[in-house]
C-alpha cells in the first residue's frame, strides 16, 4: 500500500472508530480487512497525528492543579498523572510522551521554532508523532561543544528527530556551550555565520526547553556531560544560581544578568527568550521546583508540561 493510501485508510478507520463508535470488527468488515489490520491502522493514525486524544480527569485533581498554577504564575499548565512509586526515569518518559503530542499541536507551517538540547528534550524527540508542515525551521538554541566532545552528535540527533517529525529545515548552532573567554564569544557573535543563527532565534515563534537543575534525580545533561568544572560550580554557588534554560543561569528571584558564567554562555539571553510568543517548558520530578520557580520569576515560560508531583510542589504556597 502506498503512503497516501495508507494515510487515507487510517483516517477512515479513525473516523469510524472514534467518531462513529464502530467496533473494530465492524470497521474490518467495512474496509474488507482483518481486525488486526484495523488495530494497526488506528495506531498509525495516532503516530501520524491524525488522532488527537484528550483526557479529562473524572476527579478534577489535574484540572485543579492546572488552575492553581495558571492563577499563581499566569501560565498554561498541562499536568501529567504519574504514580508516586515510579522511577524518575519513567516519570520523565511519561511527561515527555505527553509533551511530544502537544508539540505536534503547537508546531505548524511557517514557524521558526527554537529547540534546546538536553536530557528532557532528547526523550521528547524520541516520542514525536509525524506531522507534515511547510516552510518550518527548527533552530538550535545553544551550542553543545565542551572540552571533551564537539557535542554535535548529541545535539544534532535531537534536532534531526524534530526535523524529520515535522518535515522542517534544521539549523544547528556549531559553537561550544560555553566559551573560555567572554571576549571570544563577543567576537564570534560578529561573524556572519553566527549572525544568521542569531537572526533566526530573533524571529522565533516558539521555543521548547526544560529547566536544568543540579539537584534533579535525573540530572540535566549540562551538569553531567563535562560542561562545567569545579570552578564553574563554585562560581554558580557563589552567584546563588538555582537553574538554567539553554545554559543561561538564573537565581530564585529570576535575576540573571550578573551571574558570571552567563558572560560565556551561548544560549539566548533571557531578555531575548521572553520576547518569543510561546515558550514551552517540559519538566519532571519534584526536585525541579526551585528551578521552575526561578524560571517563573524570570518570566521565561508561557506553557508547562509537568508531572503531578512537580505540579503539586509548584502550587504549594511558600
Buried (B, 14 or more C-beta within 10 A) or exposed (E): EEEEEBBEBBBBBBBBBBEEEBEBEBBBEEBEBEBEBBBBBBEBBBEBBBBEEEEEEEEEBBEBBBEBBEEBBEBBBBBBBBEEEBEBEEBBBBBBBBBBBBBBEBBBEEBBBBBBBBBBBBBBBBBBBBBEBEEBBBBBBBBBBBEEEBBBEBBBEBBBBBBEBBBBEBBBBBBBBBBEEBEEBEEBBEEEEBEEBBEBBBEBBBBBBBBBBBBBBBBBBBBEBBBBEEEBBEBBEEBBBBBBBBBBBBBBEBBBEEBBBBBBBBBBBBEBBBEBEBBBBBBBBBBBBBBBBBBBBBBBBBBBBBBBBBBBBBBEEE
